[in-house]
């Protein structure tokens, strides 16, 4: 949205596969084309675990097929290890589904 002759606002969408680094910017309004070099930088997101499904289990059981979902993760890189802050909970048989999902028992 143009706010005045020298300012505008825009909503950006940065895909998970966007190249890291600086980008040039071009703004076209009518017949005017304005450019700027290296004015916007895409940075790597911080990998986080978003959820586990199921998110709970009873003492003495061994839930199977627990799906772990992440954001900005690359689970397909290397061999993932899953650990919990509770030493009484362990994960095994970890299978990578894609870069943001894995399954464990």
Residue, then its C-alpha position, 0 to 999 in steps of 0.5 A: x500500500x502506498x502511504x505517500x510519494x516516498x513510502x509504501x508498506x507490503x506484506x512479505x512471504x518468505x518460503x522455507x526454501x528461500x535462499x539465505x542472504x541479501x536480496x535486491x528490491x525493485x518497486x514498480x509504480x506506473x512507469x517508474x521503476x526504483x531499485x535497491x541493492x542488497x536491502x533485504x536479508x533472508x536469515x535462517x530460522x531457529x529450529x524448534x520442535x512444535x509438537x508431539x502427537x500423541x503429546x502424553x503417555x501413561x507410566x509403564x507404556x510404550x507409545x508407538x508412532x509418536x509424530x514429532x513436528x518441527x519448524x526450520x528443521x532439517x530432520x533428513x540431515x544426518x541421523x536424528x537423536x530424540x531425547x527428553x528432559x525426563x530420564x524415564x522417557x526414551x525414544x527409539x526406532x526414529x524414522x525421518x518422514x521429511x525435513x519437518x516430521x519424524x516418527x519415534x517409538 
